[in-house]
Amino acid sequence: MNEKGNDNSWKIKVIGVFSQTTSKLTQLLPVDKITQTVAQWFSVSDTQVAEILETIRAELPTTEALLLGKPQAGKSSIVRGLTGVSAEIIGQGFRPHTQHTERYAYPDNDLSLLIFTDTVGLGDINHNTEAIIQELIGDLQRETNKARVLIITVKINDFATDTLRQIAQKLRQQYPNIPCLLVVTCLHEIYSPEITNHPNYPPDFTELNRAFIAIKENFTGLYNSAVLIDFTLEEDSYNPVFYGLEALRDNLAELLPEAESKTIYQLLDQQAGEKLGNIFRDAGRRYILPFSIMAATLSVVPLPFATMPVLTALQVSMVGLLGKLYGQTITPSQAGGIISTIAGGFFAQAVARELIKFIPGFGSVIAVSWAGAYTWALGEAACVYFGDLMGGKKPDPQKIQTVMQKAFAEAKERFKEIKSSTTEKFSPIETKP
């Protein structure tokens, strides 16, 4: 179906719901009764939300990565490089999984594209190596439709890896079909003193090459491919911070099925946040649409400021529900604060919209299109806001404003046409002085 056809379908659907909803509301005046009815109509159960999340979850191309490596071998840095999430958030995001492992799910525990399982204290003499092996084997025995990959991380200057090799051998013997990537890290630790920054990739230093060959020989037969990386922090002054990220991406992608491989590339694309966010925004629109229709319907009431409290309550409910969809449980007052944060100058226009109702005919059309479009745009902006939080990023006010302005402009035209299609039917509605 072409774009025009999709647009017409959208209008027909909304006009039908708009008409039915307005008919019900005109029978329920005054406004205090509408407020109660709104709360009942848009009270969405945990079960309904869970069903939507389950549908999304089943469609996600999720990869489970088992990180095998000693402490300080760069495992968390790999997570940071593949997700773009800050080190602080990653540190807080790892959760105990078994006695000797912990997990970090990105972007969310319920809806994940990447799940990292880290072995805790590997190589520590106080840990029972055989117990760790049995725990990992037991975890891998679980049936799953997710793609899996083993990632062995070794520092370029660490050759005390007998325990790590022993664990890798047992896992590869038990699960030879799970691909394995050998990742050699912390390259700058053996740079000569005169080298103050990373060379062009791949690095070609005699000592580094010798160490890389020795590590690969030590793990012969245990990996499918090997890669050099050096993921540092901004304050370390090495550029780029994620040295070898493209090589890591390419090697991982080659080891994974097609869908998961594409996801790895998309996550590292500059527009990855938008692509990931669209998964949730598509689900969120299932709720944004009816809330927008209700907002426009309520604005048919031609009494200045009478609908403002109802619209506010409606929009607070919508933002709270969208937050829940993105894994954020918020109170109504918190939802109101979020609306204030992301809406910006739109509130001034809201007041103007109410005053325009004093102008017969003209004001009503403006009010309906404004209320419906504003609620739609607010929902779109809230999805961007919650999406940034889910991805471990600080919400970008400028990006949110841009999304809201664009969504508002597009939706306003649609709601104008919807209103013009229903004006004659509901023009007799009058308010007693």
C-alpha positions as CSV (number, residue, x, y, z in Angstrom):
1,M,0.0,0.0,0.0
2,N,1.4,3.4,-0.9
3,E,1.9,6.3,1.5
4,K,-1.4,8.0,0.5
5,G,-3.3,4.8,1.1
6,N,-1.8,4.3,4.5
7,D,-2.7,7.9,5.4
8,N,-6.3,7.5,4.3
9,S,-6.6,4.2,6.2
10,W,-5.3,6.0,9.3
11,K,-7.9,8.8,8.9
12,I,-10.8,6.4,8.3
13,K,-9.9,4.4,11.4
14,V,-9.6,7.5,13.6
15,I,-12.7,9.2,12.2
16,G,-14.7,6.0,13.1
17,V,-13.4,5.8,16.7
18,F,-13.7,9.6,17.1
19,S,-17.3,9.6,16.1
20,Q,-18.2,6.7,18.4
21,T,-16.3,8.2,21.3
22,T,-17.8,11.7,20.9
23,S,-21.3,10.2,20.8
24,K,-20.7,8.6,24.1
25,L,-19.2,11.7,25.7
26,T,-22.0,14.0,24.6
27,Q,-24.4,11.8,26.6
28,L,-22.1,12.1,29.7
29,L,-21.9,15.8,30.1
30,P,-21.0,17.6,32.4
31,V,-17.2,17.3,32.5
32,D,-16.9,15.7,35.9
33,K,-18.6,12.6,34.6
34,I,-16.3,12.5,31.6
35,T,-13.3,12.5,33.9
36,Q,-14.6,9.4,35.7
37,T,-15.3,7.6,32.4
38,V,-11.9,8.5,31.0
39,A,-10.3,6.8,33.9
40,Q,-12.3,3.7,33.4
41,W,-11.9,3.4,29.6
42,F,-8.1,3.9,29.7
43,S,-7.3,1.8,32.7
44,V,-4.9,-0.8,31.1
45,S,-4.2,-3.9,33.0
46,D,-0.8,-5.4,33.7
47,T,-2.0,-8.4,31.7
48,Q,-2.5,-6.3,28.6
49,V,0.9,-4.7,28.9
50,A,2.5,-8.1,29.4
51,E,0.8,-9.4,26.2
52,I,2.3,-6.6,24.1
53,L,5.7,-7.1,25.7
54,E,5.6,-10.8,25.0
55,T,4.7,-10.2,21.3
56,I,7.7,-7.9,21.0
57,R,10.0,-10.2,22.9
58,A,9.2,-13.1,20.5
59,E,10.2,-11.0,17.5
60,L,13.5,-9.7,18.9
61,P,16.8,-11.2,17.4
62,T,18.5,-11.6,20.8
63,T,22.1,-12.7,21.3
64,E,23.4,-14.2,24.5
65,A,27.1,-13.6,24.9
66,L,28.9,-15.6,27.6
67,L,32.0,-13.6,28.7
68,L,34.9,-15.8,29.8
69,G,37.8,-13.9,31.3
70,K,39.7,-12.9,34.4
71,P,38.9,-9.7,36.3
72,Q,40.2,-6.5,34.5
73,A,40.4,-8.3,31.2
74,G,38.1,-5.9,29.5
75,K,34.8,-7.7,29.7
76,S,32.8,-4.7,30.8
77,S,34.5,-2.6,28.2
78,I,33.2,-5.0,25.5
79,V,29.7,-4.5,26.9
80,R,30.2,-0.7,26.8
81,G,31.5,-0.7,23.3
82,L,28.7,-2.8,21.9
83,T,25.9,-1.0,23.7
84,G,27.2,2.6,24.0
85,V,26.1,2.6,27.7
86,S,28.2,4.4,30.2
87,A,30.6,2.4,32.5
88,E,28.6,3.5,35.6
89,I,25.3,2.2,34.3
90,I,26.8,-1.1,33.1
91,G,28.3,-1.6,36.6
92,Q,25.0,-1.0,38.2
93,G,23.1,-3.1,35.5
94,F,24.9,-6.4,36.1
95,R,22.7,-8.6,38.3
96,P,23.5,-11.9,40.1
97,H,22.5,-14.8,37.9
98,T,24.0,-17.9,39.5
99,Q,26.5,-18.3,42.3
100,H,29.4,-17.6,40.0
101,T,27.8,-15.5,37.2
102,E,26.0,-12.2,36.8
103,R,24.0,-10.8,33.9
104,Y,23.5,-7.6,32.0
105,A,20.6,-7.3,29.6
106,Y,20.5,-4.5,27.0
107,P,18.4,-2.5,26.7
108,D,16.1,-4.0,29.3
109,N,15.7,-7.2,31.3
110,D,12.2,-7.9,29.7
111,L,13.1,-6.9,26.2
112,S,16.7,-7.5,25.3
113,L,18.8,-7.5,22.1
114,L,22.0,-8.4,23.9
115,I,22.4,-10.5,27.1
116,F,25.9,-10.6,28.6
117,T,26.7,-13.3,31.2
118,D,29.9,-12.6,33.1
119,T,31.9,-15.1,35.1
120,V,32.7,-13.6,38.5
121,G,36.1,-14.1,40.0
122,L,37.4,-16.4,37.3
123,G,41.0,-17.4,38.1
124,D,40.6,-16.6,41.8
125,I,42.3,-19.4,43.8
126,N,39.4,-19.3,46.3
127,H,36.9,-20.3,43.6
128,N,36.2,-23.9,42.6
129,T,36.9,-24.1,38.9
130,E,34.9,-27.3,38.5
131,A,31.9,-25.7,40.1
132,I,32.1,-22.8,37.8
133,I,32.3,-25.1,34.8
134,Q,29.3,-27.1,35.9
135,E,27.3,-24.0,36.5
136,L,28.0,-22.7,33.0
137,I,27.2,-26.0,31.4
138,G,23.9,-26.1,33.3
139,D,23.1,-22.6,32.2
140,L,23.8,-23.5,28.5
141,Q,21.6,-26.6,28.8
142,R,18.5,-24.4,28.9
143,E,16.5,-24.4,25.7
144,T,16.4,-21.1,24.0
145,N,15.6,-19.6,20.6
146,K,18.3,-17.0,21.2
147,A,21.6,-17.0,19.4
148,R,24.6,-17.8,21.6
149,V,28.3,-16.9,21.4
150,L,31.3,-17.5,23.7
151,I,33.7,-14.6,24.1
152,I,37.1,-15.4,25.7
153,T,38.8,-12.2,26.8
154,V,42.5,-12.2,27.5
155,K,44.8,-9.2,28.2
156,I,47.7,-8.9,25.7
157,N,50.3,-9.3,28.5
158,D,48.6,-12.1,30.5
159,F,49.9,-15.6,30.0
160,A,48.7,-17.1,33.3
161,T,45.5,-18.4,31.7
162,D,45.5,-22.1,32.5
163,T,42.2,-21.9,34.4
164,L,40.5,-19.9,31.7
165,R,41.7,-22.4,29.0
166,Q,40.5,-25.3,31.1
167,I,37.0,-23.8,31.3
168,A,37.0,-23.0,27.6
169,Q,38.0,-26.6,26.8
170,K,35.1,-28.1,28.8
171,L,32.5,-25.7,27.4
172,R,33.7,-26.3,23.8
173,Q,33.7,-30.1,24.3
174,Q,30.2,-29.9,25.6
175,Y,28.8,-27.4,23.1
176,P,31.0,-27.4,20.0
177,N,28.2,-25.8,17.9
178,I,28.3,-22.6,20.0
179,P,30.8,-20.3,18.2
180,C,33.7,-18.8,20.1
181,L,35.5,-15.5,19.7
182,L,38.9,-14.9,21.2
183,V,39.3,-11.2,22.1
184,V,42.7,-9.9,23.1
185,T,42.5,-6.7,25.0
186,C,44.5,-3.8,26.7
187,L,46.9,-3.4,23.8
188,H,48.3,-0.1,25.0
189,E,49.8,-1.8,28.1
190,I,52.7,-3.1,25.9
191,Y,53.1,-0.1,23.7
192,S,56.7,1.3,23.8
193,P,57.0,4.6,25.8
194,E,57.3,6.8,22.7
195,I,53.9,5.6,21.4
196,T,51.3,7.9,23.0
197,N,48.3,7.0,20.8
198,H,46.8,4.1,18.9
199,P,48.2,3.5,15.4
200,N,46.0,2.8,12.4
201,Y,44.1,-0.5,12.9
202,P,45.3,-3.2,12.9
203,P,48.4,-2.4,15.0
204,D,51.7,-3.7,13.7
205,F,54.2,-3.8,16.5
206,T,56.7,-6.6,16.9
207,E,56.1,-7.2,20.6
208,L,52.4,-7.0,20.2
209,N,52.3,-9.3,17.3
210,R,54.5,-11.8,19.2
211,A,52.1,-11.7,22.2
212,F,49.0,-12.1,20.0
213,I,50.5,-15.2,18.3
214,A,51.4,-16.7,21.6
215,I,47.9,-16.2,23.1
216,K,46.3,-17.7,20.0
217,E,48.6,-20.7,20.2
218,N,47.7,-21.2,23.9
219,F,44.0,-21.4,22.9
220,T,44.4,-23.4,19.7
221,G,41.3,-25.3,18.8
222,L,39.1,-23.4,21.2
223,Y,38.0,-20.4,19.1
224,N,36.6,-19.7,15.7
225,S,38.2,-16.4,15.2
226,A,40.4,-13.9,17.1
227,V,40.5,-10.1,17.3
228,L,42.6,-7.3,18.9
229,I,40.8,-4.5,20.7
230,D,41.6,-1.8,23.2
231,F,38.6,-0.1,24.8
232,T,39.7,2.7,27.1
233,L,38.0,5.6,28.9
234,E,37.9,9.2,27.8
235,E,40.3,10.2,30.5
236,D,42.9,7.7,29.3
237,S,43.5,10.0,26.3
238,Y,43.7,7.3,23.7
239,N,41.9,7.9,20.4
240,P,39.7,6.2,19.4
241,V,38.3,5.2,22.7
242,F,36.9,2.0,21.2
243,Y,40.0,0.9,19.2
244,G,39.1,-2.2,17.1
245,L,35.4,-1.9,17.6
246,E,34.6,-2.4,13.9
247,A,36.8,-5.5,13.9
248,L,35.0,-6.9,16.9
249,R,31.6,-6.1,15.3
250,D,32.6,-7.9,12.0
251,N,34.0,-11.0,13.8
252,L,30.9,-11.3,16.0
253,A,28.5,-10.8,13.0
254,E,30.2,-13.6,11.1
255,L,29.7,-16.0,13.9
256,L,26.0,-15.2,14.4
257,P,22.8,-16.1,12.4
258,E,21.7,-13.5,9.9
259,A,19.1,-11.7,12.0
260,E,21.3,-11.4,15.0
261,S,24.2,-10.4,12.8
262,K,22.2,-7.5,11.3
263,T,21.2,-6.4,14.8
264,I,24.9,-6.1,15.8
265,Y,25.5,-3.9,12.8
266,Q,22.4,-1.8,13.6
267,L,23.3,-1.3,17.2
268,L,26.6,0.2,16.2
269,D,25.1,2.3,13.5
270,Q,24.9,6.1,14.3
271,Q,21.1,5.8,14.1
272,A,20.9,2.7,16.3
273,G,19.0,4.4,19.1
274,E,16.3,5.4,16.7
275,K,16.0,1.9,15.2
276,L,15.9,0.3,18.7
277,G,13.4,2.9,19.9
278,N,11.1,2.2,17.0
279,I,10.5,-1.3,18.3
280,F,9.0,0.3,21.5
281,R,7.4,3.3,19.8
282,D,5.4,1.0,17.5
283,A,3.9,-0.7,20.6
284,G,3.5,2.7,22.3
285,R,1.4,4.1,19.4
286,R,-1.2,1.5,20.2
287,Y,-1.9,3.6,23.3
288,I,-1.0,7.0,21.9
289,L,-3.7,6.8,19.2
290,P,-6.7,6.2,21.5
291,F,-5.4,8.8,24.0
292,S,-5.1,11.3,21.2
293,I,-8.6,10.6,20.0
294,M,-10.0,11.0,23.5
295,A,-8.2,14.3,23.9
296,A,-9.6,15.6,20.6
297,T,-13.1,14.3,21.6
298,L,-13.0,16.1,24.9
299,S,-12.1,19.4,23.2
300,V,-15.5,19.3,21.5
301,V,-16.9,20.7,24.8
302,P,-16.9,24.5,24.0
303,L,-16.5,25.7,27.5
304,P,-13.1,27.5,28.0
305,F,-10.8,25.7,30.5
306,A,-13.5,23.1,31.3
307,T,-11.5,20.4,29.6
308,M,-8.0,21.4,30.7
309,P,-8.1,19.3,33.9
310,V,-9.5,16.3,32.1
311,L,-6.9,16.6,29.3
312,T,-4.1,16.9,31.8
313,A,-5.3,13.8,33.6
314,L,-5.6,12.0,30.3
315,Q,-2.1,12.9,29.2
316,V,-0.6,12.1,32.6
317,S,-2.2,8.6,32.4
318,M,-0.8,8.2,28.9
319,V,2.7,9.1,29.9
320,G,2.5,6.8,32.9
321,L,1.5,3.9,30.7
322,L,4.2,4.6,28.2
323,G,6.7,4.7,31.0
324,K,5.5,1.3,32.1
325,L,6.0,-0.1,28.6
326,Y,9.6,1.1,28.7
327,G,10.2,-0.5,32.1
328,Q,9.8,2.8,34.1
329,T,7.3,2.8,36.9
330,I,6.3,6.3,37.7
331,T,3.7,8.1,39.8
332,P,1.1,10.5,38.3
333,S,3.1,13.5,39.8
334,Q,6.3,12.2,38.2
335,A,4.5,11.8,34.9
336,G,3.3,15.4,35.2
337,G,6.9,16.4,35.8
338,I,8.1,14.5,32.7
339,I,5.4,16.3,30.7
340,S,6.5,19.6,31.9
341,T,10.1,18.7,31.1
342,I,9.5,17.5,27.5
343,A,6.6,19.7,26.4
344,G,8.4,23.1,26.7
345,G,6.6,26.0,25.1
346,F,3.6,23.9,24.1
347,F,1.9,24.7,27.4
348,A,1.6,28.4,26.4
349,Q,-0.1,27.3,23.2
350,A,-2.5,25.1,25.3
351,V,-3.8,28.2,27.1
352,A,-4.2,30.0,23.8
353,R,-6.1,27.0,22.5
354,E,-8.6,27.2,25.3
355,L,-9.2,30.9,24.8
356,I,-9.8,30.4,21.1
357,K,-12.9,28.5,22.0
358,F,-14.6,31.8,22.6
359,I,-14.7,32.3,18.8
360,P,-17.8,30.3,17.5
361,G,-17.1,27.6,14.9
362,F,-13.5,28.6,14.2
363,G,-12.3,28.0,17.7
364,S,-13.7,24.5,18.0
365,V,-11.9,23.3,14.9
366,I,-8.6,24.7,16.2
367,A,-9.2,23.2,19.7
368,V,-9.9,19.7,18.4
369,S,-6.9,19.5,16.0
370,W,-4.6,21.0,18.7
371,A,-5.7,18.7,21.5
372,G,-5.5,15.6,19.4
373,A,-2.2,16.5,17.8
374,Y,-0.6,17.8,21.0
375,T,-1.5,14.5,22.8
376,W,-0.1,12.5,19.9
377,A,3.1,14.5,19.8
378,L,3.5,14.3,23.6
379,G,3.2,10.5,23.4
380,E,5.9,10.4,20.6
381,A,8.2,12.6,22.7
382,A,7.6,10.5,25.8
383,C,8.7,7.4,23.9
384,V,12.0,9.2,22.9
385,Y,12.5,10.3,26.5
386,F,11.9,6.8,28.0
387,G,13.9,5.2,25.2
388,D,16.9,7.2,26.1
389,L,16.6,6.2,29.8
390,M,16.2,2.5,28.8
391,G,19.4,2.8,26.7
392,G,21.3,4.2,29.6
393,K,21.5,7.6,28.1
394,K,20.6,11.1,29.4
395,P,17.5,12.3,27.5
396,D,18.4,14.9,24.9
397,P,16.0,17.9,25.2
398,Q,16.8,19.1,21.7
399,K,16.1,15.7,20.1
400,I,12.9,15.4,22.1
401,Q,11.7,18.8,21.0
402,T,12.5,18.1,17.4
403,V,10.5,14.9,17.5
404,M,7.6,16.5,19.2
405,Q,7.4,19.5,16.8
406,K,7.5,17.2,13.8
407,A,4.9,14.8,15.2
408,F,2.7,17.7,16.2
409,A,2.8,19.3,12.7
410,E,1.9,16.0,11.0
411,A,-0.8,15.0,13.4
412,K,-2.4,18.5,13.5
413,E,-3.3,18.3,9.8
414,R,-4.8,14.8,10.3
415,F,-6.9,15.9,13.2
416,K,-8.1,18.9,11.3
417,E,-9.4,16.7,8.5
418,I,-10.9,14.3,11.1
419,K,-12.7,17.2,12.8
420,S,-14.0,18.6,9.5
421,S,-15.5,15.1,8.8
422,T,-17.5,15.1,12.0
423,T,-18.3,18.8,12.5
424,E,-21.8,18.6,10.9
425,K,-22.8,15.6,13.0
426,F,-21.9,17.3,16.3
427,S,-22.5,21.0,15.5
428,P,-25.8,21.1,17.5
429,I,-23.9,20.6,20.8
430,E,-24.3,23.7,22.9
431,T,-23.4,24.7,26.4
432,K,-26.0,26.5,28.5
433,P,-24.9,29.8,29.9
